[in-house]
Amino acid sequence: MQAISVRQPYAWAVARGHRRLSNQPEPTSYRGTLLIHAAMRVDLDSCGLPRVRAAGWDPSDPLATLGAAIAVAELTDVCDGGSACACGEWAKPGECHWRLEGVRPLRRPIVALGRQGGLWTVQPSLAAEVKAMLLEPPSHRERVLTT
């Protein structure tokens, strides 16, 4: 399984379905399942941005944690950010926009070391824990909260 580390609040925005891309300095030919890892650093300047506030940024949300796997998505395409880019308000000019679909937040963060700067390979034990969590049926409390 491949992963990317994303600074908060952007990792939270991806995990909660508000942001369907990750701005990256380089393109990638990889397509497929991608673990979203919340980096150990927060982009403090971004926490007060109107689009982040409008998304409902909540630092007390468990998916707003640092240093943990928080979601799984499908990396479906990469936009080079050129003049024909239509990736929306979350897209940073001059960067590549890795488009994410089918985002599935994890029930709880899984503490893990990550790596800034593009793709990295998830340790087999972390991949197994993520897959097991995604296959677990919802707890009684989770079923009650979603109905």
SVG drawing of the C-alpha trace seen along z (x, -y; Angstrom):
<svg xmlns="http://www.w3.org/2000/svg" viewBox="-32 -33 42 40">
<polyline fill="none" stroke="black" stroke-width="0.4" points="0.0,0.0 1.2,-3.5 0.7,-6.6 1.2,-10.3 1.7,-12.5 -0.4,-15.6 -0.3,-18.5 -3.3,-19.4 -5.9,-20.9 -5.7,-19.5 -5.4,-15.9 -8.6,-16.3 -10.3,-18.0 -9.4,-15.0 -10.6,-12.5 -13.9,-14.2 -14.6,-14.5 -14.2,-18.3 -11.0,-18.2 -10.7,-15.8 -7.1,-16.5 -3.6,-16.7 -1.3,-19.4 2.1,-17.9 5.3,-19.3 5.8,-16.4 3.5,-14.3 3.2,-10.5 2.3,-7.7 0.9,-5.7 -2.9,-5.1 -4.7,-3.1 -5.3,-2.9 -3.6,-5.5 -3.3,-5.8 -3.8,-9.4 -1.4,-10.0 -1.7,-13.2 1.8,-14.6 3.4,-15.7 3.2,-19.3 0.3,-21.7 0.1,-24.4 -1.0,-27.1 -1.5,-29.7 -4.1,-27.6 -6.3,-26.9 -8.0,-30.3 -8.5,-30.2 -12.2,-30.8 -12.4,-27.4 -11.0,-25.6 -13.4,-27.3 -16.3,-26.7 -15.5,-23.0 -16.0,-23.0 -12.3,-22.6 -12.4,-21.2 -9.1,-20.6 -10.9,-18.3 -12.1,-15.9 -10.1,-12.6 -9.2,-12.9 -7.5,-16.2 -4.7,-14.3 -1.1,-14.4 1.2,-11.5 -1.4,-8.9 -3.1,-7.2 -6.6,-8.7 -8.2,-7.6 -7.9,-5.6 -8.6,-7.0 -8.2,-6.1 -5.7,-8.2 -7.4,-8.4 -5.6,-11.2 -2.9,-13.9 -3.4,-17.4 -0.3,-19.3 -1.9,-22.6 -1.5,-24.3 -3.7,-26.9 -6.5,-24.3 -6.7,-23.3 -10.2,-23.2 -9.4,-21.5 -11.2,-24.1 -10.4,-26.3 -8.3,-23.7 -5.8,-23.5 -2.6,-25.4 -1.3,-27.1 2.0,-25.8 1.7,-22.4 0.4,-19.0 -3.1,-18.1 -3.4,-14.5 -7.1,-13.7 -8.7,-11.6 -11.9,-9.6 -13.8,-7.2 -12.3,-8.5 -13.0,-6.3 -12.1,-7.8 -10.7,-5.3 -12.9,-4.7 -10.0,-5.9 -6.5,-7.2 -3.7,-4.7 -0.5,-6.2 2.3,-5.8 5.5,-7.4 5.1,-9.0 7.3,-10.8 7.0,-14.2 7.5,-14.6 5.5,-12.3 4.6,-8.6 6.0,-6.2 5.4,-2.5 3.3,-1.5 4.8,1.0 3.0,4.4 1.8,4.3 0.2,0.9 -1.4,2.0 -2.8,5.0 -4.2,2.9 -5.8,0.5 -7.4,3.3 -8.7,5.0 -10.3,1.7 -12.0,1.1 -13.5,4.6 -14.8,4.4 -18.5,4.1 -19.6,0.8 -19.9,0.9 -23.4,0.6 -22.6,-3.1 -21.5,-3.9 -24.7,-2.3 -26.8,-4.4 -25.0,-7.6 -25.4,-7.1 -29.1,-6.2"/>
</svg>
